[in-house]
């Protein structure tokens, strides 16, 4: 009886976070989209002035992509007199400093700060935010390339005084033909759609896209230096203060995706560790608003504990496998799925792949990364220094 109860509970929790909750949010968003469009038009008409925007970038050894990044920002269609670009190098030791010094010399809107000692991204964001003059801060990464309308569209998201944060929509910049790019692209699109639906349904997008998001200057917190996922920390702070958070679908940016499975795994371990770090800080219910805490718990917390739920589900089906054909088949299917990544990874070494296998591998590696990240967070995270993935 105990095993069957555990099996039922874990099955319900998995179904809720991956199927039922997304279905609920997408349904609510579809009903509210029309009214939201009407309200947005009224708010834009009421807005009499454009805000001053400070674009903030923390970089470390980004010589491969930095030139294209800066040029994409300077090509913005937002009024030049209402923008500034604050770039901070966290003790880069490649050609980053030379590239930025040339840009700073030729463009008065660019302010470049160099740290002689590496302290991590969070510490650099705090420093740059303290230098910013803008009413709106746009936090972005060096490998995220702006479209001409990115800044304008993100700034327009603050027409409502209830808006505390909004983020851009990422588009992969390279073809999904090898490695895990296809799987990463599919997952990113699903997550973006779900976060957008959360924002449209109840103004509670549970975590911004860290590559490019905008926040009101007065809401930007002092981020602890050892923070690994700064965007989630900022997003939860905004929600805790009672402000809305949502995705701006039209604010498109492009980002390169590292196809290497090992690199993606290390990246996901770091993100998982930072996610649990923020969970320990904010708790499973970070806001006094029911809808916000409900969204965070259903979308994030339950998803982060999927490795535990999968383990319990597998163990209980194994225990019950001798009682019925159904339980035996469930256990057998799970064993097969667990073993599938082995031949997939062997094929990967020879430059080949079977697409259905790659989706199974990606799902299991994502959850293995969550488990590894949980262990890392429990052991304690001493600093916020980490190595960015190699740029494509």
C-alpha positions in Angstrom: 0.0 0.0 0.0 2.8 2.4 0.9 4.6 1.7 -2.4 1.4 2.2 -4.4 0.7 5.5 -2.6 4.2 6.8 -3.4 3.9 5.7 -7.0 0.6 7.6 -7.3 1.9 10.8 -5.7 5.0 10.9 -7.8 3.0 10.2 -11.0 0.6 13.0 -10.2 3.4 15.5 -9.4 5.3 14.7 -12.6 2.1 14.9 -14.7 1.2 18.2 -13.0 4.5 20.0 -13.6 5.1 18.7 -17.2 1.5 18.4 -18.5 -1.4 19.7 -16.5 0.1 22.9 -15.2 1.4 24.0 -18.7 -2.1 23.1 -20.1 -3.8 25.2 -17.4 -1.5 28.2 -18.0 -1.7 28.1 -21.8 -5.5 27.9 -21.5 -5.7 30.9 -19.2 -3.3 32.9 -21.4 -5.5 32.3 -24.5 -8.6 33.6 -22.7 -6.8 36.7 -21.4 -4.7 37.6 -24.5 -7.4 39.8 -26.1 -8.1 41.9 -23.0 -4.4 42.3 -22.3 -3.9 43.6 -25.9 -6.6 46.3 -25.3 -5.0 47.3 -21.9 -1.5 47.5 -23.4 -2.7 49.9 -26.1 -4.4 52.1 -23.6 -1.2 52.2 -21.4 1.0 53.0 -24.4 -1.3 55.9 -25.3 -1.1 57.1 -21.7 2.7 57.0 -21.7 4.0 60.5 -22.4 7.8 60.0 -22.3 10.4 57.4 -23.0 12.6 56.2 -20.1 16.3 56.5 -20.0 17.8 53.0 -20.5 21.1 51.6 -19.2 22.3 48.4 -20.9 24.6 46.4 -18.6 27.0 43.6 -19.6 29.3 41.7 -17.4 32.0 39.9 -19.5 34.9 37.6 -19.1 37.0 36.6 -22.1 34.4 37.4 -24.8 36.7 38.5 -27.7 35.0 36.1 -30.1 31.5 37.7 -29.9 32.1 41.1 -28.2 32.4 43.1 -31.4 29.2 41.8 -32.9 27.4 42.3 -29.6 28.4 46.0 -29.2 27.6 46.8 -32.8 24.1 45.2 -32.5 23.4 47.5 -29.5 24.6 50.6 -31.1 22.4 49.9 -34.1 19.3 50.1 -31.9 16.4 52.3 -33.1 15.9 53.6 -29.5 16.8 57.3 -29.1 20.6 57.6 -28.7 20.2 60.4 -26.1 18.2 58.0 -23.9 20.7 55.1 -23.8 24.0 54.3 -22.2 26.0 51.1 -22.3 27.9 49.9 -19.2 30.3 47.1 -19.9 32.4 45.5 -17.1 35.3 43.1 -17.6 35.8 40.6 -14.8 39.6 40.4 -15.1 39.5 39.2 -18.7 42.9 38.0 -20.0 42.2 37.7 -23.7 41.7 40.5 -26.2 38.5 41.7 -24.6 40.0 44.9 -23.0 41.6 46.0 -26.3 38.3 45.6 -28.2 36.3 47.5 -25.5 38.9 50.3 -25.3 38.5 51.0 -29.0 34.7 51.1 -28.7 34.8 53.3 -25.7 37.1 55.8 -27.5 34.7 56.0 -30.5 31.3 56.1 -28.7 30.6 58.4 -25.8 27.6 56.3 -24.6 29.9 53.4 -23.8 31.4 53.3 -20.3 34.0 50.5 -19.7 35.0 49.2 -16.3 37.8 46.8 -15.8 38.2 44.7 -12.6 41.8 43.8 -11.8 40.6 40.8 -9.7 38.0 38.2 -10.8 35.0 38.4 -8.5 32.2 36.8 -10.5 29.2 38.0 -12.6 27.0 39.0 -9.6 29.7 41.3 -8.2 30.2 43.0 -11.5 26.5 43.5 -12.1 26.2 45.2 -8.7 29.1 47.5 -9.6 27.7 48.4 -13.0 24.2 49.0 -11.6 25.6 51.4 -9.1 27.1 53.4 -12.0 23.9 53.4 -14.1 21.8 56.5 -14.7 18.8 54.8 -16.4 15.3 54.3 -15.0 15.4 50.9 -16.7 18.3 48.5 -16.6 18.7 45.9 -19.4 20.9 43.1 -18.2 22.4 41.1 -21.1 25.1 38.6 -22.0 27.9 39.1 -24.6 26.8 36.3 -26.9 23.2 37.6 -27.1 22.8 39.7 -30.2 20.2 42.5 -30.3 17.8 43.3 -33.1 17.3 47.0 -33.8 14.0 47.0 -31.8 15.1 45.0 -28.7 15.8 48.0 -26.4 12.7 49.9 -27.6 10.4 46.9 -27.2 11.7 46.0 -23.7 11.4 49.7 -22.6 7.8 49.7 -23.8 7.0 46.9 -21.5 7.2 49.3 -18.6 4.2 51.5 -19.7 2.3 50.0 -16.8 3.5 51.1 -13.4 2.8 47.5 -12.2 5.6 46.1 -14.4 8.8 45.4 -12.6 10.6 43.2 -15.0 10.3 41.9 -18.6 12.5 39.8 -20.8 13.3 39.2 -24.4 12.6 36.3 -26.7 15.6 34.2 -27.6 16.1 32.8 -31.1 18.9 30.2 -31.7 21.5 31.7 -34.1 22.8 28.4 -35.7 21.3 25.5 -37.4 20.0 22.7 -35.1 21.7 20.0 -37.1 24.2 18.5 -34.6 25.0 17.8 -31.0 22.1 18.8 -28.7 21.1 22.0 -30.4 17.8 20.6 -31.7 16.9 19.4 -28.2 18.0 22.6 -26.5 16.1 24.7 -29.0 12.9 22.7 -28.5 13.3 23.0 -24.7 14.0 26.7 -24.9 10.9 27.3 -27.0 8.7 25.4 -24.7 10.1 27.3 -21.6 9.7 30.6 -23.3 6.1 29.9 -24.3 5.3 28.7 -20.8 6.9 31.8 -19.1 5.1 34.1 -21.6 1.8 32.4 -20.8 2.5 32.8 -17.1 3.1 36.5 -17.6 -0.1 36.9 -19.7 -2.2 34.8 -17.3 -1.3 36.5 -14.0 1.8 38.7 -14.4 4.0 36.1 -12.7 6.7 34.9 -15.1 8.7 32.7 -12.8 12.2 33.4 -14.0 13.5 35.7 -16.7 15.7 34.7 -19.7 19.1 35.6 -18.2 20.6 36.5 -21.6 18.5 39.6 -21.9 16.0 41.1 -19.4 15.0 44.5 -18.2 14.2 45.7 -14.7 13.2 48.9 -13.0 16.3 50.6 -11.5 14.7 50.9 -8.0 13.8 47.2 -7.9 17.3 45.9 -8.9 18.7 44.3 -5.7 22.2 44.0 -4.3 23.0 40.5 -5.5 25.0 38.3 -3.2 28.5 37.8 -4.7 28.3 34.0 -4.5 25.1 33.9 -6.6 25.3 31.6 -9.6 22.0 32.4 -11.3 21.6 36.2 -10.9 18.6 36.5 -13.2 16.5 34.2 -11.1 17.5 36.1 -7.9 16.5 39.4 -9.5 13.3 38.0 -10.9 12.2 36.5 -7.5 13.0 39.8 -5.8 10.7 41.7 -8.2 7.9 39.2 -7.7 8.4 39.2 -3.9 7.9 43.0 -4.0 4.6 42.6 -5.7 5.4 43.7 -9.2 4.5 42.0 -12.4 6.9 40.1 -14.6 6.4 39.0 -18.2 7.9 38.2 -21.6 7.9 40.6 -24.5 7.3 38.3 -27.5 8.4 40.9 -30.1 11.7 41.8 -28.4 13.8 39.2 -30.3 17.5 38.4 -29.7 19.7 35.7 -31.0 22.0 33.5 -29.0 24.6 30.9 -30.0 24.0 27.4 -28.6 26.9 25.1 -27.6 26.2 21.8 -29.3 28.7 19.8 -27.2 26.8 17.5 -24.7 29.5 17.7 -22.0 29.6 21.5 -22.1 25.8 21.7 -21.9 25.8 19.3 -18.9 28.3 21.5 -17.1 26.2 24.5 -17.9 23.1 22.9 -16.5 24.8 21.7 -13.3 25.8 25.3 -12.7 22.3 26.6 -13.4 20.8 23.8 -11.2 23.1 24.7 -8.3 22.2 28.4 -8.7 18.5 27.5 -8.8 18.6 25.5 -5.6 20.7 28.3 -4.1 17.9 30.7 -4.8 15.3 28.2 -3.6 17.1 28.1 -0.2 17.0 31.9 -0.1 13.4 32.6 -1.2 11.7 29.3 -0.2 9.1 27.4 -2.3 6.6 30.2 -2.0 8.5 33.5 -2.6 5.5 35.9 -2.8 2.5 36.9 -0.7 0.5 36.7 -3.9 -1.1 33.2 -4.2 -0.9 33.2 -8.0 2.9 34.0 -8.0 3.8 31.4 -5.4 1.5 28.9 -7.1 3.3 29.5 -10.5 6.8 29.3 -9.0 6.0 26.1 -7.1 4.3 24.4 -10.0 6.8 25.4 -12.7 10.1 25.6 -11.0 10.2 23.8 -7.6 8.4 20.6 -8.8 10.6 20.6 -12.0 13.8 20.9 -9.9 12.8 17.9 -7.9 12.0 15.7 -10.9 15.1 13.5 -10.3 13.7 12.6 -6.9 10.3 11.9 -8.3 11.7 9.8 -11.1 13.8 7.8 -8.7 10.9 7.2 -6.4 8.7 6.2 -9.3 11.3 3.7 -10.6 11.9 2.2 -7.2 8.2 1.7 -6.4 7.5 0.1 -9.8 10.5 -2.3 -9.3 9.1 -3.2 -5.8 5.6 -3.7 -7.3 6.8 -5.5 -10.5 6.1 -8.9 -9.1 2.5 -8.1 -8.3 1.1 -7.4 -11.8 2.0 -7.3 -15.5 1.4 -3.5 -15.5 4.0 -2.8 -12.9 6.5 -5.2 -14.5 6.1 -3.4 -17.9 6.5 0.0 -16.3 9.7 -1.1 -14.6 11.0 -2.7 -17.8 10.3 0.4 -19.9 12.1 2.6 -17.4 15.2 0.3 -17.4 15.3 0.5 -21.2 15.1 4.3 -21.1 17.8 4.5 -18.5 20.1 2.4 -20.8 19.4 4.3 -24.0 21.8 7.1 -23.5 24.8 4.7 -23.6 24.5 3.8 -27.3 23.5 7.4 -28.1 26.7 8.8 -26.5 28.7 6.1 -28.3 27.2 7.2 -31.6 27.9 10.8 -30.8 31.6 10.1 -30.6 31.5 8.8 -34.2 29.6 11.8 -35.4 26.3 10.0 -35.7 23.0 10.3 -33.9 19.5 8.7 -33.8 17.2 11.6 -33.1 14.7 9.9 -30.8 17.5 8.6 -28.7 19.0 12.1 -28.4 15.7 13.4 -26.8 15.9 10.6 -24.2 19.5 11.4 -23.5 18.8 15.1 -23.2 16.0 14.6 -20.7 18.0 12.2 -18.5 21.1 14.4 -18.6 19.1 17.4 -17.6 17.8 15.6 -14.6 21.3 14.2 -13.8 22.5 17.8 -13.9 19.7 18.8 -11.5 20.7 16.1 -9.0 24.4 17.2 -9.3 23.4 20.8 -8.9 21.4 20.0 -5.7 24.4 18.3 -4.2 26.6 21.3 -5.1 24.2 23.8 -3.6 23.8 21.7 -0.3 27.6 21.6 0.0 27.7 25.4 -0.2 28.7 27.8 -3.0 31.6 30.0 -1.9 31.8 32.4 -4.9 30.0 33.3 -8.1 32.9 32.7 -10.4 32.2 30.2 -13.2 33.5 29.5 -16.7 31.2 30.5 -19.6 30.6 27.9 -22.3 32.7 28.2 -25.4 31.3 30.5 -28.0 30.2 29.0 -31.3 
